[in-house]
């Protein structure tokens, strides 16, 4: 039994008048003692005659069979605990197995809520990407440019060829599409990377793997759509959202500017979502059609990579179903005459752009500098 000194705040109605009186509830021997502000006893209710209900919001209703109409109410969270310890049943408060079931239900609800938040991140990140000013993206790209500059293969002829192809594909894009800078980067992986600030890097390995300029045009059309639809910014926000929180929703973009270049490169090398890839595919086909470049190059490149490479590259593996994608690429064709994406001379300029550079392995940028070994102490030697 609890000591009589344990007091619980409550309100008391005697059932005879409309008055509500502030009282204290104390546990006496086998009973509740209800006392006023002067500690004068108003009523003694035996524990065996109590009816107790816990209501939503933490409100407790207590009545006694010998005083019908009278009611004690309390929001003191310690009172229902004390009543249960004294052996009084509190309706509405689970016990035993019921408590375990309720805990399991609450746990499942929390897990469901966390899952819904996680699933909403892609949608939220796409919405937030549209709020980031282009000037912020361009500022982010400055440090990345310095990081990658010595690995670009920028010959005059290669730059002219890429500018020609970019202008042809971008001319077919919807109004408002901004200028995009495309470079060849000296990496052996078969890939194309989209960076903040409207920058695309086509790897040396991809150009070597392409059978002709139409295949490269299909890949670039796809990457241009990632730029237009701000997918890379959404990707960066999605990858950083736990550390950035929701700062970008109120216009604070400073957190985006502290991402180091190597981390930004790795984020750009991760897979886009299937939804983003499907959207980029559709936009790419429209670009190719408007530029009068055959879709077949895009389809041929995709199919050959799927057959020749044991593991499909990351930029392909998250795309929609292969058969459905190929069907979409091959469906329809522009009504006017088609022409090669580039002249032979321009294509050769791209094929030889990195000829004077040693080949850089595909794991170069993903490898982190190893920390220096700590000097051993005398006891460790």
Protein Blocks (a to p, Z undefined) as FASTA:
>chain_A
ZZfklccdddddehlamcdcdddddddehiacdddfkopafbdcdfklpccdddehhiac
dddfklghiacddfbfklmmmmmmnopacehiaghjlmmmmmmmmmmmmmmmmmmmmmmm
mmmmmmmmmmpcfklmmmmmmmmmmmmmmmpccdfklmmmmmmmmmmmmmmpcehiacdd
ddddddfbdcddddehhiacddfklmmmpgbfklmmmmmmmmmmmmmnommmmmmmmmmm
mmnmmmlmnopaklmmmpcfklmmmmmmpccdfklmmmmmmmmmmmmmmnopafklmmmm
mmmmmmmpmbacfklmmmccfklmmmmmmgocdfbdcddfbdfklmmmmmmmmmmpccdd
fklmmpccddddddddfklZZ
